[in-house]
Amino acid sequence: MSWEGLLAEARAGSRLKASPDHGERHWRAVAATGLEIARRDDRADAAICVAFAVLHDCRRVSEYRDPQHGPAAARVARESRALRDLLGEERADIVATACHDHEGTIHSREWPLVGACFDADRFTLGRVGIDPDPRYFSLILDDPAFSEMVRFARAASDAPPKWADLFAEFASA
């Protein structure tokens, strides 16, 4: 299986894939931000961040309150053959955990592989008018790096890379 196969699984049941706030545009921005986090902090795993980005909001049913979208995305991750083929069992389980817990968990400083996923999503909060607050982040907490990541994520949200570019960049990362 391939990254395109994982993306096809995410798209298959997504009701909001065209949404600018929680659809594929956002998924791509989160993937780009996760790749940047992995470049800056060796506690992050680029492949886990990209897989999380593809899946984390893929079962969202509302733009607003949707407390079950994380657990629903985690089910997709647990059932995904493509994810296991790409990452193996252990790393795929980390993606499922990150999807399950990404909304409502304050941060995951004790588990940086999950925390990097949370951070990749949270750095993009500017797209919905929320300023990211370092208290809710796991890896990159201090300025100037935090402010640089906020700017990076805003640019990624405004003009997210195409999937092909993200997957190609990931393959070389």
FENMOTA-V320137 format. One record per residue. N is the residue number from 1. SS is DSSP state (@ for helix, = for strand, . for the rest). PHI is phi in radians with two decimals (none if undefined). NEAR is the number of other ideal C-beta (glycine too) atoms within 8 Angstrom. Layout:
n=N ss=SS phi=PHI near=NEAR
n=N ss=SS phi=PHI near=NEAR
This chain:
n=1 ss=. phi=none near=7
n=2 ss=. phi=-2.34 near=7
n=3 ss=@ phi=-1.07 near=12
n=4 ss=@ phi=-1.11 near=8
n=5 ss=@ phi=-1.14 near=10
n=6 ss=@ phi=-1.10 near=16
n=7 ss=@ phi=-1.08 near=10
n=8 ss=@ phi=-1.09 near=9
n=9 ss=@ phi=-1.11 near=11
n=10 ss=@ phi=-1.15 near=13
n=11 ss=@ phi=-1.15 near=10
n=12 ss=@ phi=-0.96 near=6
n=13 ss=. phi=-1.99 near=8
n=14 ss=. phi=-1.45 near=12
n=15 ss=. phi=-1.50 near=7
n=16 ss=. phi=-2.02 near=11
n=17 ss=. phi=-1.06 near=9
n=18 ss=. phi=-1.58 near=5
n=19 ss=. phi=-1.17 near=11
n=20 ss=. phi=-1.23 near=6
n=21 ss=. phi=-1.53 near=8
n=22 ss=. phi=-2.36 near=8
n=23 ss=. phi=-1.67 near=13
n=24 ss=@ phi=-1.04 near=9
n=25 ss=@ phi=-1.02 near=10
n=26 ss=@ phi=-1.16 near=16
n=27 ss=@ phi=-0.99 near=14
n=28 ss=@ phi=-1.15 near=15
n=29 ss=@ phi=-1.12 near=14
n=30 ss=@ phi=-1.14 near=14
n=31 ss=@ phi=-1.09 near=17
n=32 ss=@ phi=-1.07 near=13
n=33 ss=@ phi=-1.18 near=18
n=34 ss=@ phi=-1.09 near=17
n=35 ss=@ phi=-1.09 near=15
n=36 ss=@ phi=-1.17 near=11
n=37 ss=@ phi=-1.04 near=17
n=38 ss=@ phi=-1.12 near=14
n=39 ss=@ phi=-1.18 near=7
n=40 ss=@ phi=-1.56 near=9
n=41 ss=. phi=-2.44 near=10
n=42 ss=. phi=-1.29 near=4
n=43 ss=. phi=-1.38 near=7
n=44 ss=. phi=-1.55 near=15
n=45 ss=. phi=-2.09 near=10
n=46 ss=@ phi=-0.98 near=12
n=47 ss=@ phi=-1.15 near=10
n=48 ss=@ phi=-1.10 near=16
n=49 ss=@ phi=-1.08 near=17
n=50 ss=@ phi=-1.15 near=15
n=51 ss=@ phi=-1.09 near=16
n=52 ss=@ phi=-1.00 near=17
n=53 ss=@ phi=-1.02 near=16
n=54 ss=@ phi=-1.10 near=13
n=55 ss=@ phi=-1.76 near=15
n=56 ss=. phi=-1.02 near=15
n=57 ss=. phi=-1.99 near=11
n=58 ss=. phi=-1.23 near=14
n=59 ss=. phi=-2.07 near=12
n=60 ss=. phi=-1.15 near=14
n=61 ss=. phi=-2.02 near=8
n=62 ss=. phi=-2.47 near=7
n=63 ss=. phi=-1.27 near=8
n=64 ss=. phi=-1.88 near=4
n=65 ss=. phi=-1.22 near=4
n=66 ss=. phi=-2.66 near=9
n=67 ss=. phi=-1.15 near=7
n=68 ss=. phi=-1.68 near=7
n=69 ss=@ phi=-1.22 near=13
n=70 ss=@ phi=-1.15 near=14
n=71 ss=@ phi=-1.03 near=8
n=72 ss=@ phi=-1.16 near=9
n=73 ss=@ phi=-1.14 near=16
n=74 ss=@ phi=-1.09 near=12
n=75 ss=@ phi=-1.10 near=9
n=76 ss=@ phi=-1.04 near=15
n=77 ss=@ phi=-1.07 near=14
n=78 ss=@ phi=-1.15 near=9
n=79 ss=@ phi=-1.61 near=6
n=80 ss=. phi=-1.39 near=12
n=81 ss=@ phi=-1.20 near=7
n=82 ss=@ phi=-1.05 near=13
n=83 ss=@ phi=-1.08 near=14
n=84 ss=@ phi=-1.17 near=10
n=85 ss=@ phi=-1.13 near=8
n=86 ss=@ phi=-1.30 near=12
n=87 ss=@ phi=-1.98 near=11
n=88 ss=@ phi=1.49 near=6
n=89 ss=@ phi=-1.03 near=6
n=90 ss=@ phi=-1.10 near=6
n=91 ss=@ phi=-1.23 near=12
n=92 ss=@ phi=-1.11 near=16
n=93 ss=@ phi=-1.13 near=9
n=94 ss=@ phi=-1.14 near=12
n=95 ss=@ phi=-1.05 near=16
n=96 ss=@ phi=-1.05 near=11
n=97 ss=@ phi=-1.10 near=10
n=98 ss=@ phi=-1.08 near=15
n=99 ss=@ phi=-1.08 near=16
n=100 ss=@ phi=-1.02 near=10
n=101 ss=@ phi=-1.77 near=12
n=102 ss=. phi=-1.19 near=12
n=103 ss=. phi=-1.90 near=7
n=104 ss=. phi=1.82 near=5
n=105 ss=. phi=-1.48 near=8
n=106 ss=. phi=-1.11 near=4
n=107 ss=. phi=-2.90 near=10
n=108 ss=. phi=-2.41 near=11
n=109 ss=. phi=-1.19 near=8
n=110 ss=. phi=-1.37 near=3
n=111 ss=. phi=-2.30 near=7
n=112 ss=@ phi=-1.03 near=12
n=113 ss=@ phi=-1.11 near=12
n=114 ss=@ phi=-1.35 near=13
n=115 ss=@ phi=-1.01 near=14
n=116 ss=@ phi=-1.06 near=19
n=117 ss=@ phi=-1.15 near=18
n=118 ss=@ phi=-0.97 near=16
n=119 ss=@ phi=-1.11 near=15
n=120 ss=@ phi=-1.01 near=16
n=121 ss=@ phi=-1.26 near=13
n=122 ss=@ phi=-1.23 near=10
n=123 ss=@ phi=-1.10 near=14
n=124 ss=@ phi=-1.57 near=15
n=125 ss=@ phi=-1.07 near=9
n=126 ss=@ phi=-0.97 near=12
n=127 ss=@ phi=-1.08 near=11
n=128 ss=@ phi=-2.01 near=6
n=129 ss=. phi=1.41 near=4
n=130 ss=. phi=-1.92 near=6
n=131 ss=. phi=-1.39 near=6
n=132 ss=. phi=-1.03 near=13
n=133 ss=. phi=-2.05 near=6
n=134 ss=@ phi=-0.97 near=8
n=135 ss=@ phi=-1.08 near=6
n=136 ss=@ phi=-1.81 near=8
n=137 ss=. phi=-1.97 near=16
n=138 ss=. phi=-1.89 near=11
n=139 ss=. phi=-1.95 near=13
n=140 ss=. phi=-1.70 near=11
n=141 ss=. phi=-2.00 near=6
n=142 ss=. phi=-1.93 near=6
n=143 ss=. phi=-1.38 near=5
n=144 ss=. phi=-1.49 near=5
n=145 ss=@ phi=-1.06 near=9
n=146 ss=@ phi=-1.08 near=13
n=147 ss=@ phi=-1.10 near=8
n=148 ss=@ phi=-1.08 near=8
n=149 ss=@ phi=-1.19 near=15
n=150 ss=@ phi=-1.05 near=12
n=151 ss=@ phi=-1.11 near=8
n=152 ss=@ phi=-1.01 near=12
n=153 ss=@ phi=-1.15 near=14
n=154 ss=@ phi=-1.09 near=11
n=155 ss=@ phi=-1.11 near=8
n=156 ss=@ phi=-1.14 near=15
n=157 ss=@ phi=-1.22 near=12
n=158 ss=@ phi=-1.21 near=6
n=159 ss=. phi=-2.51 near=5
n=160 ss=. phi=-1.19 near=12
n=161 ss=. phi=-1.09 near=11
n=162 ss=. phi=-1.28 near=7
n=163 ss=@ phi=-0.96 near=10
n=164 ss=@ phi=-1.01 near=6
n=165 ss=@ phi=-1.21 near=8
n=166 ss=@ phi=-1.13 near=14
n=167 ss=@ phi=-1.15 near=11
n=168 ss=@ phi=-1.16 near=8
n=169 ss=@ phi=-1.13 near=10
n=170 ss=@ phi=-1.10 near=13
n=171 ss=@ phi=-1.07 near=6
n=172 ss=@ phi=-1.65 near=5
n=173 ss=. phi=-1.36 near=8
